[in-house]
Amino acid sequence: MRSIAFFNNKGGVGKTTLLCNVAAYLAKEKKLSVCVVDADPQCNATQYFFDDDIVEALYGDDESFTIYSIIEPLALGEGYSDEIEYVTSANFGVDVIPGDPRLALTEDLLAKDWGDAKGGDLRGIRTNLVFSELLSRLKNYDYVLFDVSPSLGAINRAILLSADYFISPMSIDIFSLKAFENIAEWIDDWSKDWAKGLANVKDQKRIPKYRYGNAKFVGYVTQSYMAKRDASGRRRAVQAYESIRKRIDSVIDGAFKKESRPSLPYELGTVPNLFSLIPMSQSSHKPIFELTGRDGVVGAHFQKVKDARKIIREVSNELIKRTT
C-alpha cells in the first residue's frame, strides 16, 4: 500500500478535482484498489464523489462514520477508533472515508498533543500518529489518497508525518511559488521537533511501531493554465504563464534540501483549463474522462473529454512510477 497526500499551502489550485480524477483513473482504468480519505474540513471531495441524497443522509445521521470518527475517540481519552468504515463511490470506483466539518475542531487537540510529543510524552506521540494507525487498517489497498486543506496546521502535519508521499497541485502564479518555500520550511521545522520528541522518550520500547516519517515530495502538477499548440502540435503555456513556470524548479531547488527533492523533472504533468467540464463533472458526480452527452457534453467538448482522459492518464502513470 502506498499513501499519498495531495497538498499545497495555497488554496484554489484544483487539488480536489485532480485527486478525485486520479483516484478514479487508478481504480477504473488501472484496476487498483483505492481508498480516499477526505481530511479537508470543507469536504469538497465527499461532495464530488456522492450525490446530494447520499450527502444529506450521511450528514443527517449523527452515527455516520466520517474522518471525525477517527479522531474523536482520542479527544475523549478513549484511544484509537475501534472500527473503520467507508462509503463506496460507484461512479469513481473508490472507497471513501467521508470528510466532516467537525474535523476542524480537532486542530487544537493535535496542536496541544504535539507540544507534549516534542517533550517525549507517549500520549502526545500516539495522538499525532492517528493517521499512521489508520493506514495500518487500510494496508490491503493499493493506494490511499488524502485530500487535505491548504493549511500548515496540526491536522496536515499529522497526515504528512504518516503518509508515504505528497504531491502538490499548483496554479502557475507567484503565490504558488511562495507556497513551496513555506512548505519546505514548515516540514523541516516539525521534522526536527519530532526527532527530538522520539529521542526524549524514556522507554524507547513503548514508542508505537506504526510506519511514520516525513512524506516524500514526489513532484507537482500545474493546473488551469491557458494553453495553445506549437508548430509540432504540443501544448504550450501562453507567455504570461510560461515566465513563472520556468521559475518553479529553481524555487524547489532552493527551498527543499537535496535529500527531500524528487528526481528531475519535478513536474508530473500539466492540466490546462478544462472550462465547463469541471463543473459538469462535479454536478454529475462522475470523472471528467467519463462524461457523455447525458451529462451535458456537446460539440467540441467531446474532444476535451478525450483530452482530459489523456491528461489524467499521464499524471496517473507518472504518479505510479514515482511511488513504486
C-alpha positions in Angstrom: 0.0 0.0 0.0 1.2 3.5 -0.9 -0.3 6.6 0.8 -0.2 10.0 -0.9 -1.4 13.4 0.3 -2.5 15.9 -2.3 -1.2 19.1 -0.6 -0.5 22.7 -1.3 -0.3 25.6 1.1 -2.2 27.7 -1.5 -5.9 27.2 -2.0 -7.9 27.2 -5.2 -5.4 25.2 -7.2 -7.7 22.4 -8.3 -6.3 19.9 -5.7 -9.6 18.1 -5.0 -10.6 17.8 -8.7 -7.2 16.4 -9.6 -7.2 13.9 -6.7 -10.7 12.6 -7.4 -10.0 12.1 -11.1 -6.6 10.4 -10.5 -8.3 8.2 -7.9 -10.9 7.2 -10.5 -8.3 6.5 -13.2 -6.2 4.3 -10.8 -9.3 2.4 -9.8 -11.3 2.1 -13.1 -8.5 2.1 -15.7 -5.6 0.6 -13.8 -7.8 -1.8 -11.8 -6.1 -0.8 -8.5 -7.9 -0.7 -5.1 -8.1 2.9 -3.9 -9.3 4.5 -0.7 -9.7 8.2 -0.5 -9.6 9.9 3.0 -11.3 13.3 2.9 -9.3 15.1 5.5 -10.3 18.6 4.5 -13.0 20.1 6.8 -14.6 21.7 3.6 -15.5 18.1 2.5 -15.2 19.0 -1.2 -14.1 15.5 -2.2 -17.0 13.9 -0.4 -19.4 16.2 -2.2 -17.7 15.4 -5.5 -18.0 11.7 -5.1 -21.6 11.5 -3.9 -24.9 12.9 -5.0 -27.0 15.2 -2.8 -29.2 12.4 -1.4 -26.2 10.4 -0.1 -24.5 13.5 1.3 -27.7 14.6 3.1 -28.2 11.1 4.5 -24.6 11.0 5.6 -24.5 14.2 7.5 -28.1 14.0 8.7 -27.2 11.0 10.8 -25.0 11.6 13.9 -24.0 8.0 13.8 -22.4 8.1 10.3 -18.8 7.3 10.2 -16.6 10.1 9.0 -13.0 11.3 9.4 -14.1 12.9 12.7 -15.0 9.5 14.0 -11.3 8.6 13.8 -10.0 11.4 15.9 -13.0 11.9 18.3 -12.1 8.9 20.5 -8.7 10.4 21.1 -10.2 13.7 22.2 -12.3 11.7 24.7 -9.3 9.8 26.0 -10.6 6.5 24.6 -7.6 5.7 22.3 -7.9 4.9 18.6 -11.2 4.1 16.9 -12.2 0.5 17.2 -13.6 0.2 13.7 -13.0 1.9 10.3 -15.9 2.3 7.9 -16.1 3.7 4.4 -18.7 4.5 1.7 -18.1 3.3 -1.9 -18.4 5.7 -4.8 -19.7 3.6 -7.7 -19.1 6.3 -10.3 -15.5 6.7 -9.3 -14.8 3.1 -8.3 -13.2 4.0 -4.9 -13.9 3.7 -1.2 -14.2 6.9 0.7 -13.8 7.9 4.3 -16.0 10.9 4.2 -14.9 14.3 5.3 -16.5 16.2 8.2 -16.6 19.9 9.1 -16.1 19.0 12.7 -12.5 17.8 11.8 -11.5 21.5 12.2 -12.4 21.2 15.9 -9.6 18.7 16.4 -6.8 21.1 15.3 -6.3 22.3 18.9 -6.1 18.7 20.3 -3.4 17.7 17.8 -1.6 21.0 18.4 -1.6 20.6 22.1 -0.5 17.0 22.0 2.2 17.9 19.5 3.7 20.2 22.2 3.7 17.2 24.6 5.1 14.9 21.9 8.1 17.2 21.5 8.9 16.6 25.1 8.8 12.8 24.7 5.3 12.3 26.0 3.9 9.0 24.7 0.3 10.1 24.7 1.2 13.1 22.5 3.1 10.9 20.2 0.2 8.4 19.9 -2.2 11.2 19.2 -0.1 12.5 16.3 0.2 9.0 14.9 -3.5 8.7 14.5 -3.2 8.6 10.7 -0.4 6.1 10.9 -2.8 3.9 12.9 -5.5 4.5 10.3 -3.1 3.5 7.4 -2.3 0.2 9.3 -6.0 -0.6 8.9 -6.0 0.2 5.2 -3.0 -1.8 4.2 -5.0 -4.0 1.8 -5.5 -1.1 -0.6 -3.1 -0.4 -3.4 -3.4 3.3 -2.8 -4.7 5.5 -0.1 -5.1 9.2 -1.1 -5.5 12.0 1.3 -7.3 15.2 0.3 -6.2 17.9 2.8 -6.8 21.6 3.4 -4.4 24.4 2.3 -3.1 24.7 5.8 0.2 24.4 7.6 -1.6 23.3 10.7 -1.6 20.3 13.1 -4.0 18.1 11.1 -1.9 18.3 7.9 1.3 17.8 10.0 -0.1 14.6 11.4 -1.1 13.4 7.9 2.3 14.2 6.3 4.0 12.6 9.3 2.2 9.4 8.4 1.8 9.4 4.6 4.5 7.9 2.3 4.4 10.8 -0.3 2.8 14.1 -1.1 2.3 15.8 -4.5 1.4 19.5 -5.0 -1.2 20.5 -7.5 -0.4 24.2 -8.2 -1.6 27.1 -10.3 1.0 29.0 -12.2 1.3 32.2 -10.2 3.7 33.8 -7.8 1.8 32.7 -4.7 2.2 29.0 -5.6 6.0 29.6 -5.8 5.9 31.1 -2.3 3.9 28.2 -1.1 6.8 25.8 -1.9 9.1 27.8 0.3 6.5 27.8 3.2 6.0 24.0 2.9 9.7 23.2 2.9 10.5 25.4 5.9 7.4 24.0 7.8 8.3 20.4 7.2 11.9 20.9 8.2 10.9 22.6 11.4 8.5 19.9 12.7 10.7 17.1 11.4 13.4 18.3 13.8 10.9 18.6 16.6 9.6 15.1 16.0 13.0 13.6 16.0 13.8 15.3 19.4 10.5 14.1 20.8 11.2 10.5 19.9 14.7 10.8 21.4 13.2 12.2 24.6 11.0 9.1 25.2 12.5 7.4 28.3 11.3 3.9 27.4 12.1 3.5 23.7 10.4 0.2 23.5 7.0 1.9 24.1 7.1 4.0 21.0 4.3 2.8 18.7 5.6 0.6 15.9 3.5 2.2 13.1 5.0 3.3 9.9 5.8 7.0 10.1 8.3 9.6 8.8 8.3 12.6 6.6 6.2 12.2 3.5 8.4 12.3 0.4 7.7 15.1 -2.1 7.3 13.4 -5.5 6.5 16.4 -7.6 3.9 18.9 -8.7 1.1 19.2 -11.3 0.5 22.6 -12.9 -3.2 23.3 -13.5 -5.6 25.7 -15.1 -3.2 27.5 -17.4 -4.2 28.9 -20.8 -2.5 26.7 -23.5 -2.1 26.8 -27.2 -0.3 24.3 -29.6 3.0 25.0 -31.2 4.1 24.0 -34.7 4.7 20.4 -33.6 1.3 20.1 -32.0 2.5 20.2 -28.4 0.6 22.2 -25.8 2.5 25.3 -24.7 1.5 27.7 -21.9 1.0 31.3 -23.1 3.8 33.7 -22.3 2.4 35.2 -19.1 2.3 31.8 -17.5 5.5 30.5 -19.1 7.7 33.1 -17.4 6.5 31.9 -14.0 6.6 28.3 -14.9 10.3 28.5 -15.8 11.0 29.5 -12.2 9.3 26.6 -10.5 12.1 24.1 -10.5 14.7 26.6 -9.2 12.4 27.6 -6.4 12.1 23.9 -5.4 15.8 23.6 -5.6 16.3 26.5 -3.2 13.5 25.5 -0.8 13.9 21.8 -0.3 17.0 20.0 0.9 18.6 17.8 -1.7 17.5 14.6 0.1 13.9 15.9 0.2 13.6 16.6 -3.5 12.4 14.1 -6.1 14.4 13.3 -9.2 14.1 15.7 -12.1 11.8 16.6 -13.8 9.8 17.7 -10.8 6.6 18.2 -12.9 4.4 15.1 -13.0 2.1 16.6 -15.6 0.1 19.6 -16.7 -3.7 20.2 -16.7 -4.8 23.1 -18.9 -8.1 24.9 -18.3 -10.9 22.4 -19.0 -13.5 25.2 -18.7 -17.1 23.8 -18.2 -16.0 20.2 -18.0 -15.1 20.6 -14.3 -18.5 21.9 -13.0 -20.1 19.4 -15.4 -18.1 16.6 -13.7 -18.9 17.9 -10.2 -22.6 18.2 -10.8 -22.7 14.7 -12.4 -20.5 13.2 -9.7 -18.5 11.5 -12.4 -14.9 11.6 -13.5 -14.2 14.2 -16.2 -12.9 11.5 -18.6 -16.2 9.6 -18.4 -18.6 12.5 -19.2 -21.1 11.9 -22.0 -23.8 13.6 -23.8 -26.2 12.7 -21.0 -24.1 14.8 -18.7 -24.3 17.8 -21.0 -21.3 17.3 -23.2 -21.9 18.8 -26.7 -19.9 19.7 -29.8 -16.2 20.4 -29.2 -16.4 19.3 -25.6 -16.3 15.7 -26.7 -12.7 16.3 -27.8 -12.0 17.9 -24.5 -13.2 14.8 -22.7 -10.8 12.8 -24.7 -8.0 15.3 -23.9 -8.9 15.1 -20.2 -8.6 11.3 -20.3 -5.1 11.6 -21.8 -4.0 14.2 -19.3 -5.3 12.2 -16.3 -3.7 9.1 -17.7 -0.3 10.8 -18.0 -0.4 12.2 -14.4 -1.6 8.8 -13.0 1.1 6.8 -14.8 3.8 9.2 -13.6 2.5 9.0 -10.1 2.6 5.2 -10.2 6.1 5.3 -11.5 7.3 7.7 -8.8 5.7 5.8 -5.9 6.6 2.2 -6.9 
